[in-house]
């Protein structure tokens, strides 16, 4: 049973209606919040997602860069080919230049055959036996020694010889003239006297050098005294083969300064 409100009093709303109004307010609020979140997320995604125009520009940029790289690679290949071709030409030119230089030097160092006017010097033992030796002399006094041959060779070089040959062998920087007893040991071969030394070059200069050399002068004096053989002759055209052995030294020895005419000692095997 309901009780009527007294005069002057506002009617009291029902409890159920108030709850519905509070629920409606809360529902509207939640919808607004959710809508706000959705709008914010959409805006954020819109800001981070590229536009169709940007996608088109990126593809074009990649395509352009790829085309540029391809062109640069082609240019690099052409340049590498040009460099290799130039290098081959430089190498070939350098090789030809060195070959020409070697050809010019080869005759002077004994590696190529040569021919020309020459001086030939012949040295020989005196020809005595133990029974016929002059009184006061020994066997060593009447034979050709290593220093005699070396003195003649050095004098010819000093006189401007362009090529020298002893017996039938070309003399080069590594040649060693050695006398063993009364025989000559030269570049692996043994020779007996008489010994010939032939030199191609200016004949007059070489003859003058032989006359002025002190070692050769001593030999000439002995030749006059005991009969050692010594002759000098001009050769119109002498032919010399190129040296075929090795020009690389096998060893080196430090020695003191040699006196004039002194022979460098030969290492023993």
C-alpha positions in Angstrom: 0.0 0.0 0.0 1.4 3.3 -1.1 1.6 6.4 1.1 0.8 9.7 -0.5 3.3 12.5 -0.2 2.5 15.2 2.2 1.6 18.6 0.8 4.6 20.6 -0.3 6.9 17.5 -0.6 8.4 16.3 -4.0 7.6 12.8 -4.8 10.4 10.4 -4.2 11.6 8.7 -7.4 11.6 4.9 -7.5 14.9 3.2 -6.8 14.7 1.2 -10.0 14.5 4.2 -12.3 17.6 5.9 -10.7 19.7 2.7 -11.4 18.7 2.7 -15.0 19.7 6.3 -15.4 23.1 5.7 -13.8 23.6 2.7 -16.1 22.8 4.8 -19.2 25.3 7.4 -18.2 28.1 4.8 -17.7 27.2 3.2 -21.1 27.6 6.4 -22.9 30.9 7.1 -21.2 32.3 3.7 -22.2 31.2 4.1 -25.8 32.9 7.5 -26.0 36.1 6.1 -24.6 36.2 3.2 -27.0 35.4 5.4 -29.9 38.2 7.7 -28.9 40.6 4.8 -28.8 39.5 3.6 -32.2 39.9 7.0 -33.7 43.3 7.5 -32.2 44.5 4.1 -33.4 43.3 4.8 -36.9 45.0 8.1 -36.9 48.3 6.5 -35.7 48.1 3.8 -38.4 47.3 6.5 -41.0 50.4 8.4 -40.1 52.7 5.3 -40.3 51.3 3.7 -43.5 53.0 5.0 -46.7 50.7 6.6 -49.3 50.4 5.1 -52.7 52.4 7.9 -54.2 55.3 7.2 -51.8 55.3 3.5 -52.8 55.6 4.4 -56.5 58.5 6.8 -55.8 60.5 4.2 -53.8 60.1 1.6 -56.6 61.3 4.1 -59.2 64.3 5.1 -57.0 65.3 1.5 -56.6 64.9 0.9 -60.4 67.0 4.0 -61.2 69.8 3.0 -58.7 69.9 -0.6 -60.2 70.2 0.8 -63.7 73.0 3.2 -62.5 74.9 0.4 -60.8 74.6 -1.8 -63.9 76.0 1.0 -66.0 78.9 1.5 -63.6 79.7 -2.2 -63.6 79.8 -2.2 -67.4 82.2 0.8 -67.3 84.4 -0.8 -64.7 84.6 -3.9 -66.9 85.7 -1.8 -69.9 88.3 0.0 -67.8 89.7 -3.3 -66.5 90.0 -4.6 -70.1 91.7 -1.4 -71.1 94.1 -1.6 -68.2 95.0 -5.2 -69.0 95.5 -4.3 -72.6 97.8 -1.4 -71.7 99.7 -3.6 -69.2 100.3 -6.2 -71.9 101.6 -3.5 -74.3 103.8 -2.0 -71.6 105.1 -5.4 -70.6 105.8 -6.4 -74.2 107.5 -3.0 -74.9 109.6 -3.4 -71.8 110.5 -6.9 -72.7 111.5 -5.8 -76.1 113.6 -3.0 -74.7 115.3 -5.2 -72.3 115.9 -7.8 -75.0 117.5 -5.1 -77.2 119.7 -4.0 -74.3 120.7 -7.6 -73.6 121.6 -8.1 -77.3 123.8 -5.0 -77.2 125.6 -6.0 -74.1 125.9 -9.7 -74.8 129.0 -9.4 -77.1 130.8 -7.3 -74.6 130.2 -9.7 -71.8 131.1 -12.7 -73.9 127.6 -14.3 -74.4 127.3 -13.7 -78.1 129.7 -14.6 -81.0 131.8 -11.7 -82.3 134.2 -11.1 -85.2 136.6 -8.3 -86.0 140.3 -7.2 -86.3 142.4 -8.6 -83.4 145.7 -9.0 -81.8 147.0 -12.5 -81.0 149.7 -13.1 -78.4 151.4 -16.4 -78.2 153.4 -17.5 -75.1 155.5 -20.7 -75.0 157.9 -22.6 -72.7 161.6 -22.2 -73.5 161.8 -25.9 -74.4 164.6 -26.9 -72.2 165.0 -30.3 -70.5 166.6 -31.0 -67.1 169.8 -31.8 -69.0 169.8 -28.7 -71.2 168.8 -26.1 -68.6 171.2 -23.1 -68.6 173.4 -23.0 -65.5 171.9 -21.0 -62.7 168.3 -21.5 -63.8 165.5 -23.7 -62.7 162.6 -25.3 -64.5 160.3 -22.6 -63.2 162.4 -20.0 -65.0 161.9 -21.5 -68.4 158.1 -22.1 -68.4 155.0 -19.9 -68.8 153.4 -19.1 -65.5 149.8 -18.2 -64.6 150.8 -14.6 -63.9 152.3 -14.3 -67.4 149.1 -15.3 -69.1 147.1 -13.1 -66.7 149.4 -10.1 -67.3 148.8 -10.4 -71.1 145.0 -10.7 -70.7 144.9 -7.7 -68.3 147.0 -5.6 -70.7 144.7 -6.3 -73.6 141.6 -5.4 -71.5 143.3 -2.2 -70.5 144.0 -1.5 -74.2 140.3 -1.5 -75.0 139.8 -5.1 -76.0 136.1 -5.8 -76.7 136.4 -9.6 -76.5 139.2 -11.9 -75.4 139.7 -15.6 -76.1 142.4 -17.9 -74.6 143.1 -21.0 -76.7 139.6 -21.7 -78.1 137.5 -20.4 -75.1 135.9 -17.1 -74.6 136.9 -15.2 -71.5 134.1 -13.7 -69.3 133.9 -12.1 -65.9 133.9 -15.5 -64.1 136.7 -17.1 -66.1 139.7 -18.2 -64.1 143.1 -18.7 -65.7 145.0 -21.3 -63.7 148.3 -23.1 -64.3 148.8 -26.5 -62.8 152.5 -27.5 -63.3 153.3 -26.7 -67.0 149.6 -27.0 -68.1 146.8 -24.5 -68.3 143.4 -25.3 -66.6 140.7 -23.1 -68.0 136.9 -23.6 -67.4 137.1 -27.3 -66.9 139.6 -28.1 -69.7 143.4 -28.6 -69.7 145.8 -27.2 -72.3 149.5 -27.5 -72.9 151.7 -24.8 -74.3 152.0 -22.9 -76.5 149.2 -20.6 -75.2 147.4 -18.1 -77.4 145.5 -15.0 -76.3 143.4 -13.4 -78.9 141.7 -10.0 -78.4 139.3 -8.2 -80.7 139.3 -4.4 -80.6 141.5 -1.5 -81.6 144.7 -3.1 -82.7 147.0 -0.1 -82.1 145.6 0.6 -78.6 146.0 -3.0 -77.6 149.6 -3.2 -78.9 150.4 0.0 -77.0 148.9 -1.4 -73.8 151.1 -4.6 -74.1 154.2 -2.5 -74.5 153.4 -0.4 -71.5 152.3 -3.2 -69.1 155.0 -3.9 -66.4 154.1 -7.6 -66.0 154.3 -8.2 -69.7 157.6 -6.3 -69.8 159.1 -8.6 -67.2 158.0 -11.6 -69.2 159.6 -10.2 -72.4 162.9 -9.7 -70.5 162.8 -13.3 -69.4 161.9 -14.3 -73.0 165.0 -12.5 -74.2 167.2 -14.1 -71.5 166.1 -17.7 -71.5 164.3 -18.1 -74.7 160.6 -18.1 -73.6 158.2 -17.8 -76.5 156.5 -14.4 -77.0 155.0 -13.2 -80.3 152.4 -10.6 -81.1 150.6 -10.6 -84.5 147.7 -8.8 -86.0 144.7 -10.8 -87.2 142.6 -9.2 -89.9 139.4 -10.9 -88.8 139.1 -13.1 -85.8 135.9 -15.0 -85.0 135.0 -15.8 -81.4 132.1 -18.0 -80.2 129.8 -16.9 -77.4 130.5 -18.3 -73.9 128.2 -21.2 -73.1 128.9 -21.8 -69.5 127.5 -20.1 -66.4 128.3 -16.6 -65.5 127.0 -16.9 -62.0 129.9 -17.0 -59.4 129.9 -20.0 -57.1 131.7 -18.3 -54.2 133.5 -15.0 -53.2 136.6 -14.4 -51.1 137.6 -11.2 -49.3 141.3 -10.6 -50.0 143.8 -7.8 -49.3 144.8 -5.3 -52.0 147.1 -7.0 -54.6 150.5 -5.7 -55.6 151.0 -4.9 -59.3 151.4 -8.1 -61.1 150.3 -10.3 -58.2 147.8 -13.0 -59.0 144.7 -13.6 -56.9 145.0 -17.0 -55.2 142.7 -19.6 -56.4 140.5 -21.5 -53.9 141.3 -25.2 -53.7 138.5 -27.8 -54.1 
